[in-house]
Amino acid sequence: MLKSIVSVFLTSVVVMFFAVAPASAQKKEKPAQQTAPRPANPTPKDPKIVAADAPPPQQPALALNVPELKFGAQGVGVQSCMYVNITNTSAAAQTMIALSTDDEKNYSIPSPSHQMLPISIQPRTNVTISVCFKPGKIGDYKTRLVIKTPQDSFVIPVEGKAIRPEDVGKLPKTDLSISKGKKKRTWNIKLQLVSPAKITLQLSDELGAMKMSFLSNDFKNEGAYEFLFNGTDKDKKKLPPGKYYLRCVIEDIARGNVVTKFTKVIEIPD
């Protein structure tokens, strides 16, 4: 009787072991979940954020001397031209294959002509493009100058305005003027530009020695600029009484480097 009880007990233990063992084994053999490897250089979600090992942005091989062309206002039927200098800043030759404007009725490109394309621009050399505006009627005219190479394209905004011929004399002109300031020994200098230019504006004594420099071959867009002169030199030292000459050189880089010069006298009292 005792042997029977022991035999039944052992049989139950064996049955329970084999019932549990497969589940345990299955649990142990379950493969671990694999995570996809992270890319070495993930693309940032924010375009303003650049990965640390990202290559620097490639600079264009061609450099333009002006960001846009503004002809300003002119009489109907009158033609004026502006210029764009393209410089090859790379160490290899670049080829200009196409030149065009969206408005070929009022704008033209006399040089280089379409028959001259393609044009090879050698390293460290430049090519000048002339763009002319001849409006047919009163109004505002906006277009684009498109310059193409096999690798890239450049777009320059162009705008002009046509007015009645009798109104041309009323247009503002490039000018330099001086007026007395509110305080003693102060002067207001006003420079008016009708187109982008490089400006040099300096004050010299009667012997030609430069005493004050307001602008030194600086690029300025069209508009009005004002400077306050308080009777001191570039080192903030008080200038002695006498005559001084304010000389201004304006180089209109978009109109064929046309140079305009002004000379004004400032007399500093005792």
Residue pairs with C-beta under 8 A, 6 or more apart in sequence:
40 53
41 51
41 53
41 54
42 51
43 51
44 50
44 51
59 89
60 152
60 154
61 88
61 89
61 90
61 92
61 94
61 149
61 151
61 152
62 86
62 87
62 88
62 89
62 94
62 121
62 147
62 149
62 152
62 154
63 86
63 87
63 89
64 84
64 85
64 86
64 87
64 147
64 154
64 156
65 84
65 85
65 86
65 87
65 253
66 84
66 85
66 156
66 196
66 253
66 254
67 156
68 156
68 157
68 158
68 159
69 82
69 84
69 131
69 145
69 156
69 157
69 158
69 159
69 254
70 158
70 159
70 160
70 195
70 196
70 222
70 254
71 80
71 82
71 133
71 158
71 159
71 160
71 161
72 160
72 161
72 171
72 194
72 195
72 222
73 160
73 161
73 162
73 163
73 168
73 171
74 80
74 133
74 135
74 160
74 161
74 162
74 163
74 168
75 162
75 163
75 164
75 165
75 168
76 135
76 136
76 137
76 138
76 162
76 163
76 164
76 165
77 134
77 135
77 136
78 134
78 135
78 165
79 132
79 133
79 134
80 132
80 133
80 134
80 255
81 110
81 130
81 131
81 132
81 133
81 255
81 256
82 130
82 131
82 132
82 133
82 254
82 255
83 128
83 129
83 130
83 131
83 253
83 254
83 255
83 256
84 128
84 129
84 131
84 145
84 156
84 254
85 126
85 127
85 128
85 129
85 253
86 96
86 121
86 126
86 127
86 128
86 129
86 147
87 124
87 125
87 126
88 94
88 121
88 122
88 123
88 124
88 125
88 126
89 124
90 123
91 123
92 123
93 120
93 121
93 122
93 123
94 120
94 121
94 149
95 118
95 119
95 120
95 121
95 149
95 150
96 117
96 118
96 119
96 121
96 127
96 147
96 148
96 149
97 117
97 118
97 148
97 149
97 150
98 117
98 146
98 147
98 148
99 109
99 112
99 114
99 117
99 129
99 145
99 146
99 147
99 148
100 109
100 145
100 146
101 107
101 108
101 109
101 131
101 143
101 144
101 145
101 146
101 158
102 143
102 144
102 146
103 141
103 142
103 143
105 136
106 133
106 134
106 135
106 136
106 141
106 143
106 160
107 131
107 132
107 133
107 141
107 143
107 158
107 160
108 131
108 132
108 134
109 129
109 130
109 131
109 132
109 145
110 130
110 132
111 128
111 129
111 130
112 119
112 127
112 129
119 127
121 127
129 145
129 147
131 145
131 158
133 141
133 158
133 160
135 141
135 160
135 161
135 162
136 162
137 162
138 162
138 163
138 164
139 161
139 162
140 159
140 160
140 161
141 159
141 160
141 161
141 162
142 157
142 158
142 159
143 158
143 159
144 155
144 156
144 157
144 158
145 155
145 156
145 158
146 153
146 154
146 155
147 153
147 154
147 155
147 156
148 154
163 171
171 194
172 192
172 194
173 192
173 194
174 192
174 193
174 194
174 195
174 197
174 250
174 260
175 191
175 192
175 262
176 189
176 190
176 191
176 192
176 246
176 248
176 262
176 264
177 189
177 190
177 192
177 264
178 187
178 188
178 189
178 190
178 246
178 264
178 266
179 187
179 188
179 190
180 186
180 187
180 188
181 187
181 188
181 228
181 230
183 230
185 230
185 231
185 268
185 269
186 228
186 229
186 230
186 231
187 228
187 229
187 266
188 226
188 227
188 228
188 229
189 201
189 214
189 226
189 227
189 228
189 229
189 246
190 224
190 225
190 226
191 199
191 201
191 224
191 225
191 226
191 227
191 248
192 223
192 224
192 225
193 199
193 220
193 221
193 222
193 223
193 224
193 225
193 250
194 222
195 222
195 252
195 254
195 255
196 219
196 220
196 221
196 222
196 252
196 253
196 254
197 219
197 220
197 250
197 251
197 252
197 253
197 254
198 217
198 218
198 219
198 220
198 250
198 251
198 253
199 215
199 217
199 218
199 219
199 220
199 248
199 249
199 250
199 251
200 215
200 216
200 217
200 218
200 247
200 248
200 249
201 213
201 214
201 215
201 227
201 246
201 247
201 248
202 210
202 212
202 213
202 214
202 215
202 216
202 246
202 247
203 210
203 211
203 212
203 213
203 214
203 229
203 244
203 245
203 246
203 247
203 266
204 210
204 211
204 244
204 245
204 247
205 211
205 242
205 243
205 244
205 245
206 242
206 243
206 244
206 245
210 234
211 233
211 234
211 239
211 244
212 229
212 232
212 233
212 234
213 234
214 227
219 253
229 266
231 238
231 239
231 268
232 238
232 239
233 239
239 268
240 268
241 268
241 269
241 270
242 267
242 268
243 265
243 266
243 267
244 265
244 266
244 267
244 268
245 263
245 264
245 265
245 266
246 262
246 263
246 264
246 265
246 266
247 261
247 262
247 263
248 261
248 262
248 263
248 264
249 259
249 260
249 261
250 259
250 260
250 261
250 262
251 257
251 258
251 259
252 258
252 259
252 260
